[in-house]
């Protein structure tokens, strides 16, 4: 199971928000989890350059993940070296690279679960933190069990329950579909019309559902950001 089911302040000053298993939540849940793995070729490569080079993830998939590498070093120097561990490398701006590489064990597992990966952050020692959106406590338990079974040493660092305006199952389903198909990507992979066709609803209907869902998500984020 995920560790730290009680509110804890550890020696590093990380606040751990945890919940009682008896608590009932009808809405979506946002959680910050940390796992440890050593099979991310991009992160392992970038870690050699210390804090001056940072890696995060733009698109996480079961087979491949697009990483964004930002560095104070010369990007031109990094391009050639990054190609050793990546399938495709693209220079984006003065200090940034996008590198497509095979997904590590944790990215691969989470991308196949019923969850939306909102963001990720690489830490030292092979650790990585994911902020995820899940529809229920039951799904969180499933994710916990899967991560534990994969020997990824999962820890739950933060958890927030939506208490007022909950995403409906339909809204959660459509937001997850839109995210998976790249609708929210910087370089949008699918238009709203195309997404509506895949889901099987009219474009104006999809627009209304996404607007309502995003309003709830943004409101929830703003209300809980200061915690």
N, C-alpha and C positions, 0 to 999 in steps of 0.2 A: 504493500500500500504506500501511497505518498506519505512522506515524513512530515512532521510538524503540524499536527492537527490542533494545536493551541496557539494563542497569540504569544509570540516570542520575539525578543530583541537579542540577536546573537552578538558575538564580540565584534563582528564587522559592521554592526549597526543596521543589519537588514531586518526589516519588520516583516514578520510572518503572520499573515491573516489566515486563520483556519476556522473551520466550522464544525459543529457537532453533527454527527451522522444522523441524528434524529430530526434535524431541521428539514422542513419541507420547502422547496423552492419551485415555483411554477414557471419562472422565467429563465432567460438565458443566463449563463454564468461566465464571467471573465476570470481567468486564472493566470498567474505567472508561475511557471514551473521551470525547474533547473535540472538538467541531466548531465551526465559525464560520459563522453565517448572519445575515441581517439582515431576515428576513421574518416575524418573530413580532410581530404587532401589540401583543399584551399586554406582552411584554417591552420592546419599544421605548417604549411608553407609560410603563411603570413606571420605566424607567431615568431618567426626568426627575427623580424624587424622591430619587435617591441611595440610600445604604445603609439609610435608614430604612424603605424599602419593599422587600420581598422577594417574589419569585414562584417557586413550584415547581409541579409538575404532579401532579394526582391521578389523572387518567385520560387516556391518550394514544391517539388513534385516527387512522385514515387521513384522515378528513374534519374532525373536531373534537377539541379537547383541552380538558379542564376544568383551569383554572389556579387555584391558591390564592394569593391576595395578602394578605400580612400587613404592616401598616404602623403606624408610630408617629403618622402623621397621622390626621386625622379621617376615619373610614371613610365617614361620611355625605357628606363632600365628594368622596370618590373615586367613589362609586357612579354619580353622574351622568356624570362624565367617562369612567368605564370602559365605560359603555354605548355610547360612540362606537365602540369597537373590539371589542365583544363581542356575541354573539347573546343571551346570557342572563347576568344578574348577580344573585347572591344574597348577602345579608349573613349571615355565620355567626359569631356571637359578637361581641365588642366591637371587635376589631381585625382581623378577617379577612373577605375576600370570596372567593367562588367565581365565576369568570368562564369561561363557555364561549365559545370563539372558534375560528376556523378554524385547523387545524394548520399549523405552519410546515413548511418543506421537510424538516428533519431529523426532526421528530416523525412526519411523514407517511411518510417512507421507512422509519424503524425499525419503525413499527407494522405494516408490511407484510412485514417480514423474519421469519425463524424465530428469534425472540428474545423474551425476557421483559424488559421495561424495569422494573427494580427501583426506580429513583429517578432524579431529574434535578435539576440545579442551574444556575440562570442566573448568568452572570458578565458583567463589563463587556465592551464591544467586540463585542457580538453573539455572544459565546462561550457555549456550554452544555455541561455535562458530563452524561453518561448512565452509570449503572451498569446493566449488562445481564447477563443469564444466557443463555448459548448452549450448544448441545449438543456442539459439536466445533470443532476448529481450522479445519476446512474452512468451516464456517458463518461463523466470524470473518473468514476471508479474503474470503468473499462480501460480508459487510457492509462490510469495508474497501474493497473495489473499488467497491461501489455508492455509498458516501459520497464516494469520490474522484471518481467519474464525475459526481456531482452538484455538484462544486466546493465541498464543505463542509470541505475541509482537515482531515481526521480525524487525531487524535493518540491513541495508546494510552498512557494514564498508569499504569494498574495492570492486572495480570492474575494470577489465581489459578487453579491447577489443583486439582481435587478428586483427592486421591491415595488415599483409602481407601474410604469408602462412596460409590460413584458412583450417581447417578440412573440408573435403567434408561431405555431409550427410551420405554417405556410410561409411567413416572412423569413424565418430562419432558413427554411429550405431554399428559398429563392436567393437570399443573400449569399449562402454557401455556394450555390450554383454559379452565381455571377462572379464570385471571387475565384472559384476554381477555373472558370473559363477565361479569366483575364480581363473582366469588365472593369475592374478597379486598378489595373496596371497603369503605370505612367504612359507606356505605349500601348494603349487599349487594344486587346486582342480580338474583341468582339463588340459589335454595336448593339444598342438597345433593341433595335428591330430584329437582329439576328438572335439575340438572347431570348426575346419573346417567342420567336418561332421555335426555338429548341425546347422551351418550357411548355409551349402550346397555349399561350394566352395572347391577347391583343397588346400591342405596344403601349397604348395609353394606360391599360390596366397594370402592366409591369411598372411603368413610370410611377404610378400612384403607390404601388406596394413598396417599391424601393425607397421612395421619398418618405413614407411613413416609417419604414424600418430604420433608415439611416437617421431620421430625426430621433428615434428612440435611442439608438446606439450613441449618437453624439451627445444627447442630453444626459444619458447615463454616464458617459465618459467625463463630461464637464463637471457633473455633480460629485463624482468620486475621485477626480484628479487630485484634489487637495488633501486627500486622506493620507 
